[in-house]
């Protein structure tokens, strides 16, 4: 169980709160998605496959999620066994190339996970007013941009816009 710290150094307090919030929110996601026998990692892969422009390749998913291609391949292996995704060989070009598609079961599970996830977001963030949510967004965007610049100097973060 996490400990509530009260520190006088604002930078350390901000860092600690970021870490604790991330850990606690992750555990909330795990708890909610477990009701569907789904992990946050699998949900992230389902979301990536849904929103990446077709054809979707495993390396695209790894790039989109900023993960190692080998770890994504292992997740996809498990998801294929669970009938959530399907690998389809590209017979016209390089037969080694595979693309990923969601199965009907995968689409249904993603829809259910999104409903549960939306309820979780509303519950967790209901403690903030709309004005506080907007301030939180601006602050977190600045932190994300700073971390991105640290890891990928000179690169531009890809932007995806959706109304969903």
C-alpha positions in Angstrom: 0.0 0.0 0.0 1.4 3.4 -0.9 2.5 5.9 1.7 1.3 9.5 1.7 4.4 11.7 1.8 4.5 15.3 2.8 7.8 16.8 1.5 9.0 20.4 1.5 10.9 20.1 -1.8 8.3 20.8 -4.6 10.2 19.1 -7.4 10.6 15.9 -5.4 6.9 16.0 -4.3 5.8 16.5 -7.9 7.9 13.6 -9.1 6.7 11.3 -6.3 3.1 12.2 -6.9 3.5 11.4 -10.7 4.9 8.0 -9.8 2.3 7.2 -7.2 -0.6 8.4 -9.4 0.7 6.3 -12.3 1.1 3.2 -10.1 -2.4 3.6 -8.5 -4.2 4.3 -11.7 -2.5 1.3 -13.4 -3.7 -0.9 -10.6 -7.2 0.5 -11.0 -7.1 -0.3 -14.7 -5.8 -3.8 -14.0 -8.6 -4.4 -11.5 -11.3 -3.2 -13.9 -10.0 -5.0 -17.0 -9.5 -8.3 -15.0 -13.4 -8.5 -15.0 -13.0 -9.1 -18.8 -9.9 -11.3 -18.5 -8.0 -8.5 -20.2 -4.8 -6.8 -19.2 -4.0 -3.1 -19.9 -1.2 -4.3 -22.2 -3.7 -6.3 -24.3 -6.2 -3.4 -24.3 -3.5 -1.1 -25.5 -2.7 -3.4 -28.4 -6.4 -3.7 -29.3 -6.6 0.1 -29.3 -3.5 0.5 -31.4 -4.8 -2.0 -34.0 -8.1 -0.2 -34.2 -6.6 3.3 -34.7 -3.4 2.7 -36.8 -4.1 3.1 -40.5 -4.3 -0.2 -42.3 -2.4 -2.4 -42.9 -1.3 -2.7 -39.3 2.0 -4.6 -38.7 3.4 -5.7 -35.3 6.2 -3.1 -35.7 3.6 -0.4 -36.1 1.9 -1.4 -32.9 5.3 -1.5 -31.1 6.2 2.0 -32.4 2.7 3.4 -31.5 2.9 2.0 -27.9 6.6 2.9 -27.6 7.4 -0.7 -26.7 10.0 -3.3 -27.8 8.8 -5.2 -30.9 9.7 -8.6 -29.2 7.4 -7.8 -26.2 4.6 -6.8 -28.5 5.0 -10.0 -30.5 4.7 -12.1 -27.3 1.5 -10.2 -26.3 0.1 -10.7 -29.8 0.9 -14.4 -29.6 -1.2 -14.7 -26.4 -4.0 -12.5 -28.0 -4.0 -14.7 -31.1 -4.5 -17.8 -28.9 -7.3 -15.9 -27.1 -8.9 -15.2 -30.5 -8.7 -11.4 -30.1 -6.4 -10.7 -33.1 -5.5 -12.5 -36.2 -2.2 -12.4 -38.1 -2.7 -12.4 -41.8 0.3 -13.2 -44.1 0.8 -10.8 -47.0 0.9 -13.3 -49.9 1.2 -10.6 -52.6 4.5 -9.1 -51.5 6.9 -10.5 -48.9 5.4 -13.6 -47.4 7.2 -13.0 -44.1 5.2 -9.8 -43.6 2.1 -10.1 -41.5 -0.7 -7.7 -40.8 -2.9 -7.6 -37.8 -6.7 -7.4 -37.6 -9.1 -7.5 -34.8 -11.4 -10.5 -34.6 -15.0 -10.1 -33.8 -14.3 -11.2 -30.3 -11.5 -8.7 -30.0 -13.7 -5.9 -31.2 -16.5 -6.8 -28.7 -14.0 -7.1 -25.9 -12.5 -3.7 -26.8 -15.9 -2.1 -26.8 -16.7 -3.6 -23.3 -13.2 -2.5 -22.0 -13.8 1.0 -23.3 -17.2 1.2 -21.4 -15.5 0.0 -18.2 -12.5 2.3 -18.8 -14.7 5.3 -19.3 -16.6 4.6 -16.1 -13.2 4.3 -14.3 -11.9 7.6 -15.7 -15.1 9.4 -14.7 -14.9 8.0 -11.2 -11.2 8.7 -10.6 -11.2 12.2 -12.2 -14.6 13.3 -10.8 -12.7 14.8 -7.9 -11.5 17.5 -10.3 -13.6 20.4 -11.6 -13.7 21.0 -15.4 -11.3 23.9 -14.8 -9.0 21.7 -12.8 -9.1 19.0 -15.5 -8.1 21.6 -18.1 -5.2 22.8 -15.9 -4.2 19.2 -15.3 -4.2 18.5 -19.1 -1.9 21.5 -19.8 0.5 20.5 -17.0 0.7 16.9 -18.0 1.2 17.8 -21.7 4.2 20.0 -20.7 5.6 17.1 -18.6 5.1 14.7 -21.5 6.7 17.0 -23.9 9.7 17.5 -21.6 10.1 13.7 -21.2 9.7 13.2 -24.9 12.4 15.7 -25.7 14.7 14.1 -23.2 14.3 10.6 -24.8 14.0 11.7 -28.5 15.9 15.0 -29.0 14.9 16.7 -32.3 12.0 14.4 -33.0 8.4 15.4 -33.3 5.7 13.4 -31.5 3.1 11.9 -33.8 -0.4 13.3 -33.2 -3.6 11.3 -33.6 -6.9 13.1 -33.5 -10.1 11.3 -32.9 -13.6 12.1 -31.7 -14.0 8.8 -29.9 
